[in-house]
């Protein structure tokens, strides 16, 4: 009878160890495959798009961290200008890792600029601190020509700013 009791106790202890081991494996698997919400740490957005008064009509699109503009200017002194805020809503500071700028310009007559609101150039390694916002200004204009061009000119502009965390 004592031998059967020891076998039963051993069986119960072995069962408890086995159940505890399986639950531990399942718990560790769940932790390793859990998706973490990191938006509070890394959250950079383009916000508050403002087209300047007097600007010609244009097609402006924003996708994630890329802005595209397609505009047609007919006469000298016409322009298209807009500002957009780049806001760091996360808890990590960021810096510009890459800045891509692509232009398709009919006859290379139209002029353009991509700067901060205070006319400073946007450059690689510029820092955007946590909870900070910087305003970017984009302007496309048709300068006065010595040789008149009697046609509408089209400009396609796109830029993308990639940020990395400063840790």
N, C-alpha and C positions, 0 to 999 in steps of 0.2 A: 504494500500500500504506500509506504514511504517512497519507494522507487517511482511509482506512478505519479505521485505528487511532485517529485523533483523533475520528472519529464514534462509534466504539465506546466510547471513554473518556467522551465527552460524554453518551452514552446511559446508561452506568453511573452517572455522577455525577447525572444528572437522575433516574434511578430511585431512587437512595439518598435524594435530597432529597425526592422524592415520598413514599416510605415513611416517612421521618422526620416529614414534615408530617402525614400521616394518623395516625401513632401519637401525635403531640403533640395533635392534635384529639381523638382518642379518650380520651387521658389527662385532658385538661382537662374534657371532658364528664363523665367518670366522677367527677372531683373535685367538680364543681359539683352533681351529682345524688346524691352520697353522703349517706346518712343518718348523722348523728352521734349517738353515744351520750352524752346529756347528763345521764343519771340521777345521775352522780357530782356534777354541779353543782347540780341542782335536784331534790330528793327530799323532799317533805313528806308525812308519813303520819299517819293516826289509828291509834293502837295502844293496847293494854292497857286494853280496856274492862272496867270493874269496876262491877257493880251493888251498891249499898250494902245491907247486911243490914237486914231489916225492910221493904224495899220491896215494894209490891204487884206483881202480875204486869203486865207491859206488853210491847208489841211494839216492839223497838228495831232499827233497820236503819242500816247505814253504807255509803254509796256514795261513793267518792272523797273529796271534801271536804264531803260533806253528811251530816248525822245526822238521822234522823227517829224520833220516839217517838209511840206511840199508847197511852194508858193510861186505865183507868177506875177511879175511886176511889169507894167506896161510903159511907164514913163520915168524920166529922170526925177530924182528926189522922192520917189515912192519907197516905202519901207514896210517891213513886217518885224515887229519886236514883241517879245514876251519875256516874262520873268517866271521862275518856278523855284519853290523852296525845296531844298534837300534837308530833311529833318532826321536826326538820329533819336528815335524814340526808345532806344535800348539802353542798357546799363553799361555797355562797353564802348570805349572810344574807338574811332575808326580813322583810317587814313586812305587816301586814294592810292590804289595799287596799279590801276590801268585807266587810261582815258582814251577812248576810241572816237575819232571824229571823221566822218565820211561826207564828202561833198560831191554833188553832180551839178555843175554850173554851166549853163548855156553860154558859150563864147567867153567865159571867164571874165565877164564884165561886172556881174553883181558882187558886192562886197558883203562880208559877214564877220561877226565877232561872237565869241563865246567867252564871257567873263563873269566875275562876281558882280554884284550890284554896284560896288564901289570901283569898278573898272579894273580890278586886279585880275591878272591871268590865272586861270585854273591850271594847276600843275600836279604832277605825281607827288605823292607824299604830303599833300595838304591834309590837315587834320580836322576832323569833325567830331568834337567832343560829345559825350553822352548828354542828351537833352538839349543839344545845340541845333540851331538851324542856320543855314547859309542860303542866300538867294542868288540864283544864277540868272544872268541876263543874256539873251540871244537876240541879235539884231542882224537883219538882212536888208540891204538898201541898194538902190540903183543910183550910182554916182553920176554927176554931170560929165558928159562925154564931149570930147573935141570933135570926133567924127560921129555924127548922129547915126543911131541904130533905130530903124523904124519898125521894130517888132517887139512883141512881148518876150520877156526872158524868164525862163523857168529855173528854179534852184531847188534841189532836193538835198536836204541836210539831215544827218542823223548823228547823234552822239550817245555814247554809253559810258557811264562812270562805274567802275568796280571798286568797292571798298573792301579792306581787310581789317580785322580787329587788331587793336593795339593791346597786347597782353603783357 
